Amino acid sequence: MQLHGLIDALPLWALFVATLVVALISFEGGLWVGRRSGSLPEPQEEKVVSRLVGGILGLLAFMVAFTFGVAASHFDARRQALHDEVNAIRTAYLRADLLQDPHRSEIRNLLRKYVDVRLEGVRSGKIEEAITRSEELQDQLWTQTVAARENTSNSAVIGNFIQSLNEVITLHTKRVLAGMKVRIPDFIWFVIYAITMLAAASIGYHAGLTRSRRIPVAPALILAFSTVILLIADLDRPLGGYLEVDQQAMIDLQRKMNAQTR
Amino acid sequence: MELYRLLDKFPMLVLFVATVMIVLLSYEVGFQVGRWRYRRPNREQEVVVRSMVGTMQGLLTFILAFTFWLAATHFDAARQALINEANAIRTAYLRADLLPEPHRTEIRDLLREYVDVRLEAARSEKIEQVIARSEELQSQLWSQAVEAGEKVSSPYFTGYFIQSLNDVIALHTRRLTVGREFRIPTTIWVVLYVIMPLAAASVGCHGGLTGTRRPLVAVAFVLIISVVMTLIADLDSPRKGTLRVSQQAMVDLRKTMSAPAP
């Protein structure tokens, strides 16, 4: 069972509620166990427990914060890949201007379709379909380029165009990788949830052991951690979260290309 | 609506004051809750609360530090994009020398105007206008380049120029994207403003539980958090606030393009 498959399948609010509930149950469990223990602990014993709880909580804070850092840089990488792709397509589109007709208009049409497919893929969420369609268009573009090469004597111009077309193809692969494959590994998710549960249970245990009453700080702490875990899941999710990579650059490109249809 | 667009409308001072108010208020609420608990018999154990408050602060510190790093990366990207753009324009300007007249003079005049327009962007608020004018100049440059390419016998020279002109155009898009979209996402802002009051309230609650007066250090705590938050917002918006990207590279470039400024 893929854990991040499960995490992706839940809507974000459900994930948030689930995290909150799991942590609260662990807290209550710890509290119950703590209260069950016979007599009040010696001051020395209490100190040991306090240190241990502090250590577990510190580890949880570290893990969650670093995973947040990793998820945030993945998000930035997705944004960067989109932006690089937009520039590569634009360069190829401009350079196609230097080729001979009919290849020139044929290639420009294909590139316009390519941009439409890219945008449509993100909008509809049918990523697999968009990838297949994009790769078909790449093949057609390549065939056209080879045909254009056979028809012209000007090798420098063709060379320039081929360079930019290769760039477009490379960046397609890069975007697919950054978007779909670069994710927070299952094992990290597993560890985060395991530590969260253990940490919540040990706060509860500590409170129970000292016969402390329920403290408003404990739910606040659990709420804070659940919020950050929600943020990590959101940053890590390629589609369908509250955070989506802004497609504005690609939309601008589409507009420019359509304005330049000559 | 992305939250940073809303944040961009406020001056940094307003953001700072608002943050101080939020943190102070949360601290006070937490403090009152703690004090109320303190007066009741059978209260919470201070040690239990202490370790939780420590974790809460740890979490806040980490998330603030990572967000700061994210904002600093964005600021750096904006600076880098400006330097790269200046270099690309300079290369295009030099390579235009290899083109035949009248295209050479025409292209050099256009590039000079382009730099003037870019410099204007840093001073004026009419960004949309500057972008439109830049893109007009780009298409003029491109048609000049295509014309020159058709006339000239050595395709390599035009090839070089076209490469550098593509770079200029790509870096324009890059600067736009970096300025508009490489920002701290809304969810991160929301999470920061959820964790921050929770952490401040927990610190306050702990203070109240000890039955002491409000310590003076609490003010320092509130101020430091607010300063860091404001710094993050300032770094994240390169066109606003006290931290702005230096235009020196572009100004120097304009000086080397020996011609009187209009």
Interface residues (C-beta under 8 A of the other chain):
Chain A: E46 S50 V53 G54 L57 G58 L60 A61 F62 V64 A65 F68 G69 A72 F75 D76 R79 H83 V86 N87 R90 T91 L94 R95 D97 L98 N154 S155 A156 V157 G159 N160 S164 I203 H206 A207 T210 R211 S212 R213 I215 P216 V217 A218 A220 L221 L223 A224 F225 T227 V228 L230 L231 D234 L235 G241 Y242 L243 D246 Q248 A249 D252 K256 Q260
Chain B: E2 V33 R37 N42 R43 E44 Q45 V47 V48 V49 R50 S51 M52 V53 G54 T55 M56 G58 L59 L60 F62 I63 A65 F66 W69 L70 T73 E135 S139 W142 V146 G149 P155 Y156 T158 G159 I162 Q163 N166 I169 A170 T173 R174 L176 T177 R180 E181 F182 P185 T186 T187 I188 V191 V194 I195 L198 A199 A201 S202 C205 H206
